[in-house]
Amino acid sequence: MSDTYARTTTSAWRNWAGNVTARPARAVTPASVDELSEVLRRASEDGLRVKPIGTGHSFTAAAATDGVLIRPDLLTGIRDIDRTTMTVTVEAGTPLKRLNLALAREGLSLTNMGDIMEQTAAGAASTGTHGTGRDSASISAQIRALELVTADGTVLRCSEAENPDVFAVARLGLGALGVISAITFAMEPVFLLTAREEPMTFDRVTSEFDRLFTENEHFEFYWFPHTGNCTTKRNNRSAGPAAPPGRVGAWVDDELLANGVFQVACSLGRAVPATIPSIARLSSRALSARTYTDIPYKVFTSPRRVRFMEMEYALPRESAVEALREVRAMIDRSPLRIGFPVEVRTAPADDIPLSTASGRESAYIAVHLYRGTPYQAYFTAVERIMTAHGGRPHWGKIHTRDAAYLAGVYPRFGEFTTVRDRLDPDRLFGNDYLRRVLGD
Ligand SMILES: Cc1cc2nc3c(=O)[nH]c(=O)nc-3n(C[C@H](O)[C@H](O)[C@H](O)COP(=O)(O)OP(=O)(O)OC[C@H]3O[C@@H](n4cnc5c(N)ncnc54)[C@H](O)[C@@H]3O)c2cc1C
């Protein structure tokens, strides 16, 4: 055990967006499940609370603690690839990027994923990280089993067969139930996706949203505020051959336009907000149509170097277009100048109590602002629209909802808190964020 404490530090922690900081009493980097159990035991003895972190990509204070911060860096790696059950088991701190690369090398892949792959497996699952899909759902929904170290140091194996009540809720556990030490995901033979990116007008996308959603396995679009322009992306499985974007074209689109030029445009817009509508008109026209075919993680994810703040709400899918039109009308009526596109994605209903898509077909509306831009007025106005539609906020993205509201939009909320009360009666894993969203 002295090893773990030799790796103890006390420096401040800050998230990716820079809006959450914490000063833990100590930070530890356990290298095994035994060390993890020992960390929990010591924290209890010292009267300190505990919080495992991932890579700090949440915009909420979900991972913040003034107690013992558990770093994921030595709980990484692939434990097992099982081609009979078509599952892969990873240590919980494994970055999704490492998982994707390891699977691809073996001719395998996850089914669906979000926009980036920097997060850890446990961090991504704990807030319900999702991409877009008609039939395939979030990272949490792809979990087949997990290993959870609970407050008293017990190592619980959870699946539909073992501890099924814990498994049901712990796939999206908000870090409230214990420290996940390993996750088993469903996987499949690697496949090809053909991506079709195409500009479309706001009126067309919104009037044809149902058809675009139904006809594509993965449909999403971005709307550029102050314009009538959108960029759409349709990803569908393809027999091949692979036809990745050319190196120069990919660099121009993914690095120069999406990161380099966008960074300059954001800085200009932040300094001189009056320029934002003209910049939006220009940037919404800069991305031209393109089609390419590649393996899943290369199509789903891309680097995001421009730092931003984000709020995202899941709505019943049939409400999404109306809510988006309300967001547009609100921006047009207001003095707000919004330089970041609004992203719309979808997910099928799943069976995870605190999943934003729990029990209902969902569409997500995400709003972003360049880091350093005051975001409250915009996010508050959007949040009012989303909550009027019974929206459920992404657990890792900015929102102001509390337990009273959340219990109303999650029919299975009580199922989660019952398991939490049993596993963590003394709130070893508590923090201010959990007190707000779970009620104590
Ligand atoms: C640039 C960017 C792009 C993003 N894109 C998407 C996207 O496409 N889709 C989407 O849905 N979200 C997206 N997000 C949000 C992000 O995926 C989530 O906030 C995710 O939870 C971050 O994972 P992390 O590893 O950084 O975890 P952290 O933010 O560090 O932690 C998140 C939560 O996980 C808990 N946790 C971490 N490790 C463990 C463990 N071992 N056991 C138990 N609990 C644990 C923490 O305590 C905390 O509650 C994005 C965020 C950024 C900054």
The ligand as a Tripos MOL2 file, in Angstrom:
@<TRIPOS>MOLECULE
LIG
   53    58     1     0     0
SMALL
NO_CHARGES

@<TRIPOS>ATOM
      1 C1        -14.6050   18.1440  -26.4580 C.3       1 LIG1
      2 C2        -15.6970   17.3120  -25.8330 C.ar      1 LIG1
      3 C3        -16.4730   16.5120  -26.6300 C.ar      1 LIG1
      4 C4        -17.4930   15.7390  -26.0680 C.ar      1 LIG1
      5 N1        -18.2720   14.9790  -26.8860 N.ar      1 LIG1
      6 C5        -19.3000   14.2720  -26.3560 C.ar      1 LIG1
      7 C6        -20.1690   13.5060  -27.1910 C.ar      1 LIG1
      8 O1        -19.9960   13.4280  -28.4090 O.2       1 LIG1
      9 N2        -21.2110   12.8580  -26.5880 N.ar      1 LIG1
     10 C7        -21.4490   12.9270  -25.2560 C.ar      1 LIG1
     11 O2        -22.4270   12.3500  -24.7980 O.2       1 LIG1
     12 N3        -20.6280   13.6170  -24.4430 N.ar      1 LIG1
     13 C8        -19.5660   14.2790  -24.9620 C.ar      1 LIG1
     14 N4        -18.7380   14.9890  -24.1290 N.ar      1 LIG1
     15 C9        -18.9280   14.8440  -22.6720 C.3       1 LIG1
     16 C10       -18.0500   13.7140  -22.1050 C.3       1 LIG1
     17 O3        -18.0980   12.5650  -22.9310 O.3       1 LIG1
     18 C11       -18.5460   13.3110  -20.7220 C.3       1 LIG1
     19 O4        -18.6130   14.4110  -19.8790 O.3       1 LIG1
     20 C12       -17.6800   12.2010  -20.0840 C.3       1 LIG1
     21 O5        -18.2620   11.8470  -18.8400 O.3       1 LIG1
     22 C13       -16.2470   12.6180  -19.8660 C.3       1 LIG1
     23 O6        -15.4700   11.4890  -19.5490 O.3       1 LIG1
     24 P1        -14.1460   11.6340  -18.6830 P.3       1 LIG1
     25 O7        -13.3480   10.3880  -18.8300 O.co2     1 LIG1
     26 O8        -13.4500   12.9090  -18.9870 O.co2     1 LIG1
     27 O9        -14.7550   11.6590  -17.2060 O.3       1 LIG1
     28 P2        -14.7830   12.8410  -16.1250 P.3       1 LIG1
     29 O10       -15.4130   14.0210  -16.7300 O.co2     1 LIG1
     30 O11       -13.4380   13.0080  -15.5230 O.co2     1 LIG1
     31 O12       -15.7660   12.1930  -15.0510 O.3       1 LIG1
     32 C14       -17.1190   12.0150  -15.3530 C.3       1 LIG1
     33 C15       -17.8300   11.2240  -14.2480 C.3       1 LIG1
     34 O13       -17.3590    9.8800  -14.2730 O.3       1 LIG1
     35 C16       -17.0380    9.4860  -12.9570 C.3       1 LIG1
     36 N5        -16.0020    8.4550  -13.0450 N.ar      1 LIG1
     37 C17       -14.8210    8.5220  -13.6740 C.ar      1 LIG1
     38 N6        -14.1390    7.3650  -13.5080 N.ar      1 LIG1
     39 C18       -14.9230    6.5580  -12.7540 C.ar      1 LIG1
     40 C19       -14.7710    5.2420  -12.2220 C.ar      1 LIG1
     41 N7        -13.6820    4.5120  -12.4490 N.pl3     1 LIG1
     42 N8        -15.7890    4.7320  -11.5020 N.ar      1 LIG1
     43 C20       -16.9060    5.4490  -11.2510 C.ar      1 LIG1
     44 N9        -17.0970    6.7020  -11.7060 N.ar      1 LIG1
     45 C21       -16.1100    7.2440  -12.4500 C.ar      1 LIG1
     46 C22       -16.5580   10.7620  -12.2980 C.3       1 LIG1
     47 O14       -16.5780   10.6650  -10.8920 O.3       1 LIG1
     48 C23       -17.5750   11.7370  -12.8310 C.3       1 LIG1
     49 O15       -18.7560   11.6420  -12.0940 O.3       1 LIG1
     50 C24       -17.7110   15.7590  -24.6560 C.ar      1 LIG1
     51 C25       -16.9100   16.5730  -23.8430 C.ar      1 LIG1
     52 C26       -15.9080   17.3400  -24.4250 C.ar      1 LIG1
     53 C27       -15.0690   18.2100  -23.5470 C.3       1 LIG1
@<TRIPOS>BOND
     1     1     2 1
     2     2     3 ar
     3     2    52 ar
     4     3     4 ar
     5     4     5 ar
     6     4    50 ar
     7     5     6 ar
     8     6     7 ar
     9     6    13 1
    10     7     8 2
    11     7     9 ar
    12     9    10 ar
    13    10    11 2
    14    10    12 ar
    15    12    13 ar
    16    13    14 ar
    17    14    15 1
    18    14    50 ar
    19    15    16 1
    20    16    17 1
    21    16    18 1
    22    18    19 1
    23    18    20 1
    24    20    21 1
    25    20    22 1
    26    22    23 1
    27    23    24 1
    28    24    25 2
    29    24    26 1
    30    24    27 1
    31    27    28 1
    32    28    29 2
    33    28    30 1
    34    28    31 1
    35    31    32 1
    36    32    33 1
    37    33    34 1
    38    33    48 1
    39    34    35 1
    40    35    36 1
    41    35    46 1
    42    36    37 ar
    43    36    45 ar
    44    37    38 ar
    45    38    39 ar
    46    39    40 ar
    47    39    45 ar
    48    40    41 1
    49    40    42 ar
    50    42    43 ar
    51    43    44 ar
    52    44    45 ar
    53    46    47 1
    54    46    48 1
    55    48    49 1
    56    50    51 ar
    57    51    52 ar
    58    52    53 1
@<TRIPOS>SUBSTRUCTURE
     1 LIG1         1 GROUP 0 **** ****
